[in-house]
Amino acid sequence: MGLFNSSGKKLILIAFLIAFGSVFIFSSCRKEKSMTLTITVKMMSDTNAVVPNAKVVLNKEDIHIEGYTDALGQFRHSFNLQIQLDVTVTKDTLSGIGIVNLGNLGTDVEKSIYIF
């Protein structure tokens, strides 16, 4: 009889299914951490005045991201890596620059850039 009789095969099959199921369940529960960067563009002459439709460019080596601020003067982008980015903002003849540090995954970052 031995280990590979009918009940032994069932035990091996059950153990295999439990092990396989556990690996599948625990690996699918792990979420990739990310963060949202929100850049608010404001006027240097009036720091309460936000700037809609300003062009925002984020750069660092091989990374190049660009977009426009919304009606509230905000630009948002999600990241899943820690990095320091250069920020350039332009609107008509106005411009501003800055640096943003994305250091803690899972923690959202807010930055104001002033244009003049």
N, C-alpha and C positions, 0 to 999 in steps of 0.2 A: 504494500500500500504506500507507505511513505508520505512525504510532504506533498506530492502532486496528485493526491486523490481528489475527488470531487470537492470536498469541503476545504482542502488546502488550496485548490485553485481559486475558490471563491474568496478566501481570505487574502490571497495575493492580489486578486483583482480589486477587492475593496480597498486594500492598502494603497494600491497604485492610484485608484480614482481619488482617494482622499488627498494623497500627496500632490497629484496633478491639479486638483481643484484648489488646494491651498495656494499653490504657486500662482495660479491664474487669478484668484481673488485678491491676494495681497499685492501682486504687481499691478493690477488694474486700479487699485485704490490710491496708489501714489500719484499725486498731481504734480506737474511741473510748476514750480513757483514762478510768478511773474510780478511785474510792477507796472503801474501806469504813470507816465510822466505827463504832467499838465503844465504847459507854459502859458502864462498870461502876459500879453503884450500891452504895455501902457505907454502913455505919452510922458516924456520927461518934463514937459512944461506944465502938465496937470496930471499928477500921479493917480488921480481917481478916474481919469478918462481911459477906457480900454480901446483897443484898436482892432476892429473887425476886418477881415479879409487881408491881413498882413501875411506875407510869405515867411514861413519858418523853415530854416534848413539846419539839420543836425548832421555833423560830420565827425568822423574819426577814422583814419586809415581807410579800410575797405567799406566802412559803413557810411551810407549817404541816404538820408531820409528827408523828404520835404513835403510840406503841406501848407494849408492856410488856416488862419484863426477863424473861429465861428463868430456869431453875432455878439457873444460875450467877450470877445478878444482872446479866446482860449484855443490852444492846439493840444491834442492828446495823442499819445502813442504808447503802446504796450511793449515791454521788453522782458526777456527772460535771461538776461545776462547782466553782469556787473561791469560798468564801463563809465568812463568820463567822456563827455561829448562837447564839442564846440557848437555854439548856437549862434546863428546869424538871422536877423529879422530885418525885413525891408517892407516899406509901404510908401509908394510914390517916391519922393526924394528923401524920405526919412529912413534911418537905419539904427540898429543897435546890435551889440554882440554880448555874449556871455559864455559861461561854462556851466555844465550841469553834471553832478556826480550821481550816478545810479549805483549805490553801494550795497543796499540791503534788499535782496529779493524778497518779495512779499510785502514790502513797504512802499506805498505810493509816494511820488516825489512831485512837489509843486515848486515852480520857479517863475519869477517875474522878470521880464526883459523890458527895459525902457528904451524907447526910440526917440531920437531928436534930429 
